[in-house]
Amino acid sequence: MTLVWLVVVAALVVIELMTYGLYFAALAVAAVVPLGLSLLGLPLWAQGAGFFAAAVAALVFVRPLIAKWQGQNPEKQTNTAALVGKEALVLQDVSEDAGLVKVWGEEWSARVREGVRMKGAKVTVEEIDGATLIVR
């Protein structure tokens, strides 16, 4: 049963990375409890009860604290959405079709809505279209 709980933890972490709502992260943390109980050799009913208790505690107590700490719009504080509004350096001229910028030490493909931004110019990330930054 230990392997099953390891798979459950891994699956919940992957789902959380794709959805970002902290629900699956809380459940992944809760799934560590029955994992430990299975390592101790406790029966399946005890593992299930441990998961249920840990899940309720994580969802009721821990998740709201994390959500409050992150603020009203956590999606704007993490991942690529956090790039919106940030300054970038143009590495290759950016046109309406193509270009390359560096933001937070990473190189990104970029384009502008109109005109051209020359190499060396400072631009601001306006939005994200797939893996391309729209800059102004």
C-alpha positions as CSV (number, residue, x, y, z in Angstrom):
1,M,0.0,0.0,0.0
2,T,3.0,2.3,0.5
3,L,3.6,2.4,-3.2
4,V,0.0,3.4,-3.8
5,W,0.2,6.3,-1.4
6,L,3.5,7.4,-3.1
7,V,1.7,7.5,-6.4
8,V,-1.3,9.4,-4.9
9,V,1.1,12.0,-3.5
10,A,2.9,12.4,-6.8
11,A,-0.3,12.6,-8.8
12,L,-1.8,15.2,-6.5
13,V,1.4,17.3,-6.7
14,V,1.3,17.1,-10.5
15,I,-2.4,18.1,-10.6
16,E,-1.7,21.0,-8.3
17,L,1.1,22.2,-10.6
18,M,-1.4,22.3,-13.5
19,T,-4.4,23.8,-11.7
20,Y,-3.1,26.0,-8.9
21,G,-5.8,26.3,-6.3
22,L,-4.0,24.8,-3.3
23,Y,-6.7,22.2,-2.9
24,F,-4.6,19.4,-4.4
25,A,-1.5,20.6,-2.6
26,A,-3.4,20.3,0.7
27,L,-4.5,16.8,-0.3
28,A,-0.9,15.8,-1.3
29,V,0.3,16.9,2.1
30,A,-2.6,14.9,3.7
31,A,-1.6,11.8,1.7
32,V,1.8,11.8,3.4
33,V,0.0,10.8,6.7
34,P,-1.4,7.5,5.4
35,L,2.0,6.9,3.7
36,G,3.6,7.0,7.1
37,L,0.9,4.9,8.6
38,S,1.4,2.2,5.9
39,L,5.2,2.2,6.6
40,L,4.3,1.5,10.2
41,G,2.2,-1.5,9.1
42,L,-1.2,-0.2,10.1
43,P,-4.3,-1.6,8.4
44,L,-5.9,0.1,5.4
45,W,-8.9,1.4,7.4
46,A,-6.4,3.3,9.7
47,Q,-4.6,4.7,6.7
48,G,-7.9,5.9,5.2
49,A,-8.9,7.4,8.5
50,G,-5.6,9.1,8.7
51,F,-5.9,10.5,5.2
52,F,-9.4,11.8,5.9
53,A,-8.4,13.5,9.1
54,A,-5.3,15.1,7.6
55,A,-7.3,16.2,4.5
56,V,-10.0,17.9,6.6
57,A,-7.3,19.6,8.7
58,A,-5.3,20.7,5.6
59,L,-8.4,22.0,3.7
60,V,-10.1,23.7,6.7
61,F,-7.1,25.2,8.5
62,V,-4.0,25.3,6.4
63,R,-5.2,26.2,3.0
64,P,-7.1,29.3,4.1
65,L,-4.0,30.6,5.9
66,I,-1.9,30.1,2.8
67,A,-4.5,31.7,0.6
68,K,-4.7,34.7,2.9
69,W,-1.0,35.0,2.9
70,Q,-0.9,35.1,-0.9
71,G,-3.5,37.8,-1.2
72,Q,-6.6,38.2,-3.3
73,N,-5.1,37.3,-6.7
74,P,-2.4,34.6,-6.1
75,E,-2.4,33.7,-9.8
76,K,-0.8,37.1,-10.5
77,Q,2.0,36.4,-8.0
78,T,3.3,33.2,-9.4
79,N,4.3,31.4,-12.6
80,T,4.4,33.3,-15.9
81,A,1.5,35.6,-14.8
82,A,4.0,37.2,-12.4
83,L,5.9,38.6,-15.5
84,V,3.1,41.0,-16.5
85,G,4.2,44.5,-15.7
86,K,7.9,43.6,-15.3
87,E,10.7,45.2,-17.2
88,A,12.6,43.3,-19.8
89,L,15.8,43.9,-21.9
90,V,15.5,43.4,-25.6
91,L,18.2,40.9,-26.8
92,Q,17.1,40.8,-30.4
93,D,15.0,43.4,-32.1
94,V,11.3,42.8,-31.3
95,S,8.7,43.3,-34.0
96,E,5.1,42.3,-34.5
97,D,6.3,38.9,-35.7
98,A,9.3,37.9,-33.5
99,G,12.0,39.0,-31.1
100,L,13.9,38.0,-27.9
101,V,13.9,39.6,-24.5
102,K,15.4,38.8,-21.1
103,V,13.3,39.1,-18.0
104,W,14.3,37.8,-14.5
105,G,17.4,36.3,-16.0
106,E,15.4,34.1,-18.5
107,E,15.2,34.6,-22.3
108,W,11.7,34.7,-23.8
109,S,10.4,35.0,-27.3
110,A,8.6,38.3,-27.6
111,R,6.6,40.5,-29.9
112,V,5.0,43.9,-29.9
113,R,1.6,45.0,-31.1
114,E,3.0,47.6,-33.5
115,G,6.4,49.0,-34.4
116,V,9.8,47.7,-33.4
117,R,11.8,47.7,-30.2
118,M,15.6,47.7,-30.9
119,K,18.2,45.6,-29.2
120,G,19.2,47.0,-25.8
121,A,15.9,48.8,-25.2
122,K,14.0,48.4,-22.0
123,V,10.4,47.2,-22.5
124,T,7.5,46.2,-20.2
125,V,5.7,42.9,-20.4
126,E,2.1,43.7,-21.2
127,E,0.7,40.2,-21.5
128,I,1.5,36.6,-22.2
129,D,0.4,34.7,-25.3
130,G,1.4,31.0,-24.9
131,A,5.2,31.1,-24.5
132,T,5.5,34.5,-26.0
133,L,5.6,37.8,-24.1
134,I,3.8,40.7,-25.6
135,V,5.8,43.8,-24.7
136,R,5.4,47.6,-25.1
